């Protein structure tokens, strides 16, 4: 990254812009609570320009979108990078080695709205730039994103007690949401007329949590395959271990393969998703189980950190044998810190792919939709199950005949949310959105009705 640890102006050196001109208000911006902020006046806020100017980090968003996804451009404005006070240092961006980094983008041509996001997985603050930021900026929204306060596969080292690192994610999104609203008011001389929360995977979990716990900050949200944390389960620690135990037997073939496949489907991995299992076994299931189990149940493997990769069932402290229900009460207490309730306070649209084999839909969003209904908040939710959608849109490039990318569905959902909030017209009833029909471009179209 090329951003200096001092105010910079990319292509527009000199004094502040005029009140209504390019980058107007640059000199008066102050991010409340920030320990460091670096404002930059840019000719382009989308990745069409920020990749070249050094105002994004491609590694953050690589692999999250289809290769053929279009990149909008023509969005000049202000970008503010910085960080809030924090004692951890897993985020090395800009050479700062400081967590709780954020980015706020303020387009010259503003539509009055603000979109707030947290990063998916354990990625940093630029992770949503291609999938979400480019499109909302092109529509005129201000955009804010956070690294959630810790990053990387050793994120669990942050915090003093189990669950603290994930709990901080929620705190940092709340902090950024409040700060970004203030910065928007400084730049445009009025507060945002609409603030939306959105995000994918862990970012979708953050949307759910924000609308349950701080609905006063938002007008609504779009949850893209959010992670479900629930004290009594299901959660990651209940459905990942069966996959780690059964998949190797399935992959080996032979007389035990069919039984192993049945165990996989019983654990929630949908029939018909078998073609996705090898990739997820290699890259996701094992690592995800070990690092989140270390965050919430570090005592399972004693002094060892995050277990043994690809251990064989029966080996000491093997995560393939992990039994969430048999673990001490303290583990469920740690999950309770971050658990969801379904008690959303503002309109929410949830999207989830039927072929998600990292967060199987029957163990995640199907359950969350029932939680919202059981909490008496069903009128605030629209839930769309996307046929052929999987957890990572880049897999569409490998299986274009079997998968549907979710990024166009997310854009349809945001548009539907705008209409819901702006004109009071609710989105279409929740349903399973079928695979693209003849003549429909899956990279640009995903009709919810």
HUSULSUL-V809250 format. One record per residue. N is the residue number from 1. SS is DSSP state (@ for helix, = for strand, . for the rest). Layout:
n->(N & N)
ss->(SS & SS)
This chain:
n->(1 & 2 & 3 & 4 & 5 & 6 & 7 & 8 & 9 & 10 & 11 & 12 & 13 & 14 & 15 & 16 & 17 & 18 & 19 & 20 & 21 & 22 & 23 & 24 & 25 & 26 & 27 & 28 & 29 & 30 & 31 & 32 & 33 & 34 & 35 & 36 & 37 & 38 & 39 & 40 & 41 & 42 & 43 & 44 & 45 & 46 & 47 & 48 & 49 & 50 & 51 & 52 & 53 & 54 & 55 & 56 & 57 & 58 & 59 & 60 & 61 & 62 & 63 & 64 & 65 & 66 & 67 & 68 & 69 & 70 & 71 & 72 & 73 & 74 & 75 & 76 & 77 & 78 & 79 & 80 & 81 & 82 & 83 & 84 & 85 & 86 & 87 & 88 & 89 & 90 & 91 & 92 & 93 & 94 & 95 & 96 & 97 & 98 & 99 & 100 & 101 & 102 & 103 & 104 & 105 & 106 & 107 & 108 & 109 & 110 & 111 & 112 & 113 & 114 & 115 & 116 & 117 & 118 & 119 & 120 & 121 & 122 & 123 & 124 & 125 & 126 & 127 & 128 & 129 & 130 & 131 & 132 & 133 & 134 & 135 & 136 & 137 & 138 & 139 & 140 & 141 & 142 & 143 & 144 & 145 & 146 & 147 & 148 & 149 & 150 & 151 & 152 & 153 & 154 & 155 & 156 & 157 & 158 & 159 & 160 & 161 & 162 & 163 & 164 & 165 & 166 & 167 & 168 & 169 & 170 & 171 & 172 & 173 & 174 & 175 & 176 & 177 & 178 & 179 & 180 & 181 & 182 & 183 & 184 & 185 & 186 & 187 & 188 & 189 & 190 & 191 & 192 & 193 & 194 & 195 & 196 & 197 & 198 & 199 & 200 & 201 & 202 & 203 & 204 & 205 & 206 & 207 & 208 & 209 & 210 & 211 & 212 & 213 & 214 & 215 & 216 & 217 & 218 & 219 & 220 & 221 & 222 & 223 & 224 & 225 & 226 & 227 & 228 & 229 & 230 & 231 & 232 & 233 & 234 & 235 & 236 & 237 & 238 & 239 & 240 & 241 & 242 & 243 & 244 & 245 & 246 & 247 & 248 & 249 & 250 & 251 & 252 & 253 & 254 & 255 & 256 & 257 & 258 & 259 & 260 & 261 & 262 & 263 & 264 & 265 & 266 & 267 & 268 & 269 & 270 & 271 & 272 & 273 & 274 & 275 & 276 & 277 & 278 & 279 & 280 & 281 & 282 & 283 & 284 & 285 & 286 & 287 & 288 & 289 & 290 & 291 & 292 & 293 & 294 & 295 & 296 & 297 & 298 & 299 & 300 & 301 & 302 & 303 & 304 & 305 & 306 & 307 & 308 & 309 & 310 & 311 & 312 & 313 & 314 & 315 & 316 & 317 & 318 & 319 & 320 & 321 & 322 & 323 & 324 & 325 & 326 & 327 & 328 & 329 & 330 & 331 & 332 & 333 & 334 & 335 & 336 & 337 & 338 & 339 & 340 & 341 & 342 & 343 & 344 & 345 & 346 & 347 & 348 & 349 & 350 & 351 & 352 & 353 & 354 & 355 & 356 & 357 & 358 & 359 & 360 & 361 & 362 & 363 & 364 & 365 & 366 & 367 & 368 & 369 & 370 & 371 & 372 & 373 & 374 & 375 & 376 & 377 & 378 & 379 & 380 & 381 & 382 & 383 & 384 & 385 & 386 & 387 & 388 & 389 & 390 & 391 & 392 & 393 & 394 & 395 & 396 & 397 & 398 & 399 & 400 & 401 & 402 & 403 & 404 & 405 & 406 & 407 & 408 & 409 & 410 & 411 & 412 & 413 & 414 & 415 & 416 & 417 & 418 & 419 & 420 & 421 & 422 & 423 & 424 & 425 & 426 & 427 & 428 & 429 & 430 & 431 & 432 & 433 & 434 & 435 & 436 & 437 & 438 & 439 & 440 & 441 & 442 & 443 & 444 & 445 & 446 & 447 & 448 & 449)
ss->(. & . & . & . & . & . & . & . & . & . & . & . & . & . & . & . & = & . & . & . & . & . & . & = & . & @ & @ & @ & . & . & . & . & . & = & = & = & = & = & = & = & = & = & . & . & . & . & @ & @ & @ & @ & @ & @ & @ & . & . & . & . & @ & @ & @ & @ & . & . & . & . & . & . & . & . & . & . & . & . & . & . & . & = & = & = & = & = & = & = & = & . & . & . & . & . & . & . & . & @ & @ & @ & . & . & . & . & . & = & = & = & = & = & = & = & . & . & . & . & . & = & = & = & = & = & = & . & . & . & . & . & . & . & . & . & . & @ & @ & @ & @ & @ & @ & @ & @ & @ & @ & . & . & . & = & = & = & = & = & . & . & . & . & . & . & . & . & @ & @ & @ & . & . & . & . & . & . & @ & @ & @ & @ & @ & @ & @ & @ & @ & @ & @ & @ & @ & @ & @ & @ & @ & @ & @ & @ & @ & @ & @ & @ & @ & . & . & . & . & . & = & = & = & = & = & = & = & . & @ & @ & @ & @ & @ & @ & @ & @ & @ & @ & @ & @ & . & @ & @ & @ & . & . & = & = & = & = & = & . & . & . & . & . & . & . & . & . & . & . & @ & @ & @ & @ & @ & @ & @ & @ & @ & @ & @ & @ & @ & @ & @ & @ & @ & . & . & . & . & @ & @ & @ & @ & @ & @ & @ & @ & @ & @ & . & . & . & . & . & . & . & @ & @ & @ & @ & @ & @ & @ & @ & @ & @ & @ & @ & @ & @ & @ & @ & @ & @ & @ & @ & @ & @ & @ & . & @ & @ & @ & @ & . & . & . & . & . & . & . & . & . & . & . & . & . & . & . & . & . & @ & @ & @ & . & . & @ & @ & @ & . & . & @ & @ & @ & @ & @ & @ & @ & @ & @ & @ & . & . & . & . & . & . & . & . & = & = & = & = & = & = & = & . & . & . & . & . & . & . & @ & @ & @ & . & @ & @ & @ & @ & @ & @ & @ & @ & @ & @ & . & . & . & @ & @ & @ & = & = & = & = & = & = & . & . & . & . & . & . & @ & @ & @ & @ & @ & . & . & . & . & . & . & . & . & . & @ & @ & @ & @ & @ & @ & @ & @ & @ & @ & @ & @ & @ & @ & @ & @ & @ & . & . & . & . & . & . & . & = & = & = & . & . & . & . & . & . & . & . & . & . & . & . & . & . & . & .)
